[in-house]
Structures are given as C-alpha cells and as structure tokens.
Amino acid sequence: MNEQILKNTNAKLLDEFNASINFDKNLYSQDIKGSLAHSQMLFLQGILSEDEKNKIHKGLEQIKKDIENGNFEFKLEDEDIHMAIERNLTKIIGETAKKLHTARSRNDQVATDFKLYIKEKNISLMAQIKKLLFTFEQICKNHTETLLPGMTHLQHAQPINLAFHLLSYVNMFQRDFKRFESSNQRNDTCPLGSAALAGTAHNIDRFKTASLLGFKTPCANAQDGVSDRDFALEILFNISTLSMHISRISEELILWSSYEFDFIKISDEYATTSSIMPQKKNPDVPELLRGKSGRIYGNLFALLTVMKSLPLAYNKDTQEDKEGVFDSVKNIELCLSILDEILKTMQISKENMLKACKKGHLCATDFADYLVQKQNFAFRDAYYLAKDAVAKADSLNKDISDLSFEELKDSSPKLKSLASLNKEVLTCLDLRNSMNSRDSYGGTSSKQSKIQIQELKEWLEQN
C-alpha cells in the first residue's frame, strides 16, 4: 500500500515536472491561430475535405470562446496547450479532430506559437516605446531654455539645457524601438510544416501557411525551424537593453528628487512615505523600475544557458524558453507604462536646476576656449589660466561665472599684463551664453535642442 502511494506520488511529481500546460496556456490564441491556418492549407492541398476543414474551424473557434469566457478546463494530464486543445476539439467534433495533426509535429507547432507570440509582443512594445517618446517630446519642447549642470563622473561639467539631457534618453529609446523592429524583420519566418525535424512526406504548401499566419516566408531549413530560439533570445536581449535604459533614467530621477539635488518632485502616486519617519517621501517606484532590470537580465542569461549546448534538433530543454520570456514581457510592459506616468506627473524646478549651475565652475572651459579663439593662446596654456581663475573664484567663495572683470584679471599675472583682455570676456562666463555656444550639430544649444525635438516629432509621425 505504501509502495503504491509512493508510485502515485512519484508519477504526479513527474507529470508536474514534465508538463508545460501551467504556463504555455498563455499561447492558446497563437495555437488556435496556427491550427486554423494549418487546416486551411490542408484543405487547399486536398488533404482535408471542406466539411472536415469547416468542422475543425468551428470547433477551434468554440474552444477559443470557451477559454476566453473561463469555461475551459486545463488539465495537467494534457501536458501542454497543444494537447489540451486537441483533446477538447475531439470532444466537440469527434474523430475529424485527429486529422488536424497531419503534416505537423508538436515541435514545429510550439515553435510557431511562440514565434507568433513574440512577433505580436515586439509590435506592442514598439507602440509603448512610441507612447513614451511622445511624452518625452512634450516635456522637451518646454525646456529648451531650462539650464542644468551637465555632468561627467557625477561631477558638474558644463551647462546644458534639460531638453538636451532628456533627448539623450530619447535616442536610447529610439534605438530600442529599432531593435524590436529589426528583430521582427529578421525573424519573420514560419516554422510550421517543418514537422518533427526533417519536413513531411505530405504534399503541403508551407508558403501558404506562412502567408496565412502573417509571416514573410517559411523557414528555409526544417531542422533549424524546430530548434531555433534566437527570436526568443533577441526579445530577451532587447527587453534587457530597454530595461537598462529605464534603470538609468530611474537612477537620475531618484537622485534628482533627493534634497541634495531637488530638481524634481515625484508625484505622490509614485512615491511612498516612511513607516516611521513622517517627513520622508521615498522614490519607491523609480527604485523598483531600477531593480526590475536584475530579474530581466536573469531571464536572458537563463535561456542563453539552456541553449548553449543543445544538439540539433528539438530537445525538451527548450520547454524552459517560455516562462522567462513571459515574465520579462509582463514586467517591461509595466515598467514602460509606469515610467511614462512618472514623467508626465513629475514637477520640474527650473530655479533649483539654475542654482546648481552656479556650483562647479561650469564655464571654466568656455574661458579657456575664449583665450584660444580671441587671445591666440595655445589651449594647454589657456587651460592653466582657466585653472587659475577657478582657484581665484574658490578663494572668494564664488563661482567663476560670478567673477568681476577685475577679479578675473587678478587671478594670474599673465592675465593682469594682458592689455588686449577687456570686459567682453565676461560674456563667455555667462551660463546661458555658455550653453548656447555649443551649437554644433547634436550640441546642447537651445537651437540644436529644438532641431532634435523637431527630428523626434518627424520620426514619431513616420513610425
């Protein structure tokens, strides 16, 4: 009796270990879509009669309706979504259901379902990125004159405008959009009809099936068709890169909302209070956005590890391909929506950004450039004269942009004796002049930022 219980327990454990129905049921829509296309092709090739095809289609549509209405029972013994649908189709239309599996295998069936899912998600993620970029455009066009300190090494470097800073992220997210787009173009091949690994002896039309499912062409090699998971790795990589960009801007939002910066205020909807310190407002939501990148990276590395030593063709290991993708897709969809709302609802303090520009001597390089351009100094000599001016400002507890003409001349014997130096030099120490002087293509000047915003607007309209 105890031995029998143990056997039953072991059998149940093995069923749970082997089955994928608990997660691949998410592919029900794609599986039904694939079966509708496959049966249509079988009919066109004379393998199914019109009556058989119609019965199959009617049954599949009923199953889809039952699943979406919550009237479909998923059973562990079905093992996967393909068998669950086939079992229920047999219940509905009888023996005709068994003809549906002609000229295909679960190997090419699952690859097709998964590829359809990823193709759809590539497109929907592109739409979400585009929505986020529209939000960036709306913010940027109001802040081409808003000064803030540009940084390197997290140290104040040169004055820039806020639109220019945010447009850096625009470029990142545009590249993300293009990665999803190119992945869809590159992986637009249909595995269905590859069968187990070597094709089929049945007279099928794989080009017709591919066309019915919205693929550009069938995959060129059946063995590659059933064993390829590059398309899954690509969406995981694309999501990981996108998540990294979200993490980077989240880090800046966290810093900017601190008392040390105080550049922005995050809406109460996306921040929380401390459980014991009533004065605190924590940027929990951007922190979670930053933290999500860890699990998303993990999903990519998990599938890379699964695939790294698989011999051709199909192996059961690839059952491990889906849960990580489902998880990464779900989380990045949430992250994109939430980041969009954080940006829309945050308050921006132009005054505090401007105050911060008065720290760190942001115009020191402008002074060196002025000496090169107007006074014919070699840059290395001008660099040290600018360094002397910074030291003078520090000694007076001032920023270099606040030095008077006399104080500036007094910073170095060379400058003191320079007869050609006049008050015009102060124009290069003006923060706004400094920002606008960087007018090269892609630079931070208000003019160039407006050009970049216009290019973004045109890009959004085209895409």
Residue pairs with C-beta under 8 A, 6 or more apart in sequence:
15 76
15 77
15 79
16 76
18 79
19 76
19 78
19 79
19 80
20 79
20 80
20 81
20 319
20 322
21 74
21 75
21 76
21 78
21 79
21 80
21 81
21 84
22 74
22 76
23 322
23 323
23 326
24 80
24 81
24 110
24 113
24 322
25 74
25 81
25 84
26 117
26 322
26 326
27 81
27 110
27 113
27 114
27 117
27 322
28 64
28 67
28 81
28 85
29 64
30 112
30 113
30 114
30 116
30 117
30 120
31 81
31 82
31 85
31 109
31 113
32 60
32 61
32 63
32 64
32 85
33 116
33 213
34 109
34 112
34 113
34 116
34 192
34 213
35 56
35 60
35 85
35 100
36 57
36 60
36 212
37 192
37 209
37 212
37 213
38 100
38 103
38 104
38 192
38 209
39 48
39 53
39 56
39 57
39 60
39 100
40 53
40 57
40 212
41 204
41 205
41 208
41 209
41 212
42 48
42 53
42 99
42 102
42 103
42 204
43 49
43 50
43 52
43 53
44 205
44 208
45 202
45 203
45 204
45 205
46 203
47 102
47 103
47 202
47 203
47 204
48 56
48 99
48 102
52 96
52 99
55 93
55 96
56 89
56 93
56 96
56 97
56 99
56 100
58 93
59 89
59 92
59 93
59 97
60 85
60 89
62 92
63 72
63 85
63 88
63 89
63 92
66 72
66 88
72 84
72 88
74 84
75 84
78 84
78 87
80 106
80 110
81 113
82 106
82 109
82 110
82 113
83 106
86 97
86 100
86 101
89 97
89 100
90 97
90 98
102 202
103 193
103 195
103 200
103 202
103 204
104 192
104 193
104 195
104 200
105 194
105 195
105 196
105 226
107 194
107 195
107 196
107 197
107 226
107 313
107 314
108 191
108 192
108 193
108 194
108 195
108 196
108 222
108 225
108 226
109 192
111 191
111 194
111 225
111 226
111 228
112 190
112 191
112 192
112 213
114 231
114 232
114 321
114 322
114 325
115 187
115 190
115 191
115 215
115 231
116 213
117 325
118 187
118 231
118 232
118 235
118 325
119 184
119 187
119 188
119 214
121 235
121 329
122 180
122 181
122 183
122 184
122 235
122 238
123 180
123 184
124 333
125 180
125 238
125 239
125 242
125 329
125 332
125 333
125 336
126 177
126 180
126 181
126 463
128 333
128 336
128 337
128 340
129 173
129 176
129 177
129 180
129 242
129 336
130 177
130 460
130 463
131 336
131 340
132 173
132 336
132 339
132 340
132 343
133 170
133 173
133 174
133 177
133 456
133 460
134 460
135 340
135 343
135 344
136 166
136 167
136 169
136 170
136 173
136 343
136 456
137 170
137 453
137 456
137 457
137 460
139 163
139 166
139 343
139 348
140 162
140 163
140 166
140 167
140 170
140 449
140 452
140 453
140 456
141 163
141 450
141 453
143 161
143 162
143 163
143 166
143 348
143 350
144 161
144 163
144 164
144 446
144 449
144 450
144 453
145 161
145 432
145 446
146 161
146 162
146 163
146 348
146 350
146 353
147 159
147 160
147 161
147 162
147 350
147 353
147 354
147 357
147 431
147 432
147 435
148 159
148 160
148 161
148 162
148 165
148 263
148 353
148 354
148 356
148 357
149 156
149 157
149 158
149 159
149 160
149 353
149 356
149 357
149 359
149 360
149 362
150 156
150 157
150 158
150 159
150 160
150 164
150 165
150 362
150 444
151 157
155 360
156 356
156 357
156 359
156 360
156 361
156 362
157 360
157 362
158 362
158 365
158 434
158 435
158 438
158 444
159 357
159 362
159 363
159 431
159 432
159 434
159 435
159 444
160 435
160 444
161 435
161 444
161 446
161 449
162 348
162 353
163 449
163 452
163 453
164 443
164 444
164 448
164 449
164 452
167 449
167 452
167 453
167 456
169 245
169 248
169 249
170 452
170 456
172 245
172 248
173 242
173 245
174 456
174 459
176 238
176 241
176 242
176 245
177 463
179 238
179 241
179 242
180 235
180 238
183 231
183 234
183 235
183 238
186 234
187 230
187 231
187 234
188 215
188 216
188 217
189 210
189 215
189 216
189 217
189 218
189 219
189 220
189 225
190 206
190 209
190 210
190 213
190 215
190 217
190 218
190 219
191 218
191 219
191 225
191 226
191 228
192 206
192 209
192 210
192 213
192 218
193 199
193 200
193 204
193 206
193 209
193 218
193 222
194 219
194 222
194 223
194 225
194 226
195 222
195 226
196 226
196 313
196 314
197 222
197 223
197 226
197 227
197 312
197 313
197 314
198 222
198 223
199 222
206 218
207 217
207 218
209 218
210 216
210 217
210 218
218 225
219 225
219 228
223 312
223 313
224 312
226 313
226 314
227 310
227 312
227 313
227 314
227 315
227 318
229 303
229 307
229 318
229 321
232 303
232 321
232 322
232 325
233 300
233 303
233 304
233 307
235 325
235 328
235 329
236 296
236 299
236 300
236 303
236 324
236 325
236 328
237 300
239 296
239 300
239 328
239 329
239 332
240 293
240 296
240 297
240 299
240 300
240 328
242 332
242 336
243 292
243 293
243 296
243 297
243 331
243 332
243 335
244 293
246 289
246 290
246 292
246 293
246 335
246 336
246 339
247 289
247 290
247 292
247 293
249 339
250 286
250 287
250 289
250 290
250 339
251 286
251 290
253 264
253 266
253 283
253 286
253 342
253 346
254 283
254 286
254 287
254 290
255 261
256 262
256 263
256 264
257 263
257 264
257 265
257 266
257 271
257 283
257 286
261 352
261 356
262 349
262 352
263 348
263 349
263 352
263 353
263 356
264 346
264 347
264 348
264 349
265 346
265 347
265 349
266 281
266 283
266 285
266 286
266 342
266 345
266 346
267 342
267 345
267 346
267 347
268 281
269 341
269 345
270 283
270 284
270 285
270 286
270 338
270 341
270 342
270 345
271 281
271 282
271 283
271 284
271 285
272 281
272 282
272 284
273 280
273 281
273 282
274 280
274 282
285 338
285 342
286 342
289 335
289 338
289 339
292 331
292 332
292 335
295 327
295 328
295 331
296 328
296 331
296 332
298 324
299 324
299 325
299 327
299 328
300 324
300 328
302 320
302 324
303 320
303 321
303 324
303 325
306 317
306 318
306 320
306 321
307 317
307 318
310 317
310 318
354 431
357 401
357 431
358 399
358 401
358 402
358 431
359 399
360 399
361 390
361 393
361 399
361 400
361 401
362 399
362 401
362 431
362 434
363 400
363 401
363 428
363 429
363 430
363 431
363 434
364 386
364 387
364 389
364 390
364 400
365 386
366 428
366 429
366 433
366 434
366 437
367 382
367 385
367 386
367 389
367 400
367 425
367 428
367 429
368 379
368 382
368 383
368 385
368 386
369 382
369 428
370 425
370 428
371 377
371 381
371 382
371 385
371 386
372 378
372 379
372 382
374 424
374 425
375 382
375 418
375 420
375 421
377 385
385 411
385 412
385 414
385 415
388 411
388 412
388 415
389 400
389 403
389 408
389 411
389 412
389 415
390 400
391 411
392 403
392 407
392 408
392 410
392 411
393 399
393 400
393 402
393 403
393 407
393 411
396 403
396 407
398 407
400 429
401 429
401 430
401 431
403 411
403 429
405 422
405 423
405 425
405 426
408 415
408 425
408 426
408 429
409 415
409 416
409 418
409 421
410 416
415 421
427 433
428 434
428 437
435 444
435 445
435 446
436 445
436 446
436 447
437 445
438 444
438 445
438 448
439 445
439 447
439 448
440 448
441 448
442 448
442 452
